[in-house]
Amino acid sequence: MNRLARVLASAAALALAGCSAVPLTSIPPLARIDAKTTDLSMLRVAVQLPDALRPRAGGVKLDVVTRVVGEAEARTSFAMLEMSARERPGLPASPQGSSMYAYRLSSEDAARFEALRTSMIEQGQKGKRGSMGLGVAAKEFCRANAAPQASLLVTIYLMTSETKSLVPVVRDFDLLGDPAMAGGLESIQRCGQ
């Protein structure tokens, strides 16, 4: 898969998550990611959320978008596991009023991802052209007991064996700035319910 196709696939996967813009400075490192060869043991996701929100268990997903010429696009989601404090070195500092959460693939989902990757490679060996892209989404939240805020900024990071550090794939996306998302936030349950 060529670099431009990977960047476009990553951007498309992020658009699926409700976020439409990858920071321009992130495009070069993200373009180096090859979903077909990346070391899954190094795959990490970090999500910076305002203190008013917390991710629910299983609510942070890695979305893999696969395309094979002549077939419908396929999306597979993998729930990320939250990492313990000792597994989280190198996380960016959270601004005041926000918290950082870090995730990795479970061994079961790493095996499912590997099977998907193997299938794509086998199709390529049979002459079918295709592409594979990665996207990250924080999809399920709960509301913490925090004062109302004028904005709810979310930043999502991705690290792979190619990037070797966390790269922002979405920076300071204001959930309240999107009318559909802002309306949906009212229905989010309080944490612990």
Helices and strands as residue ranges (DSSP letters): H 3-16, G 24-26, H 27-31, G 40-42, E 44-50, E 53-55, E 60-68, E 74-82, G 85-87, E 98-105, H 107-125, E 130-138, E 141-143, E 153-159, E 167-174, G 175-177, H 179-185
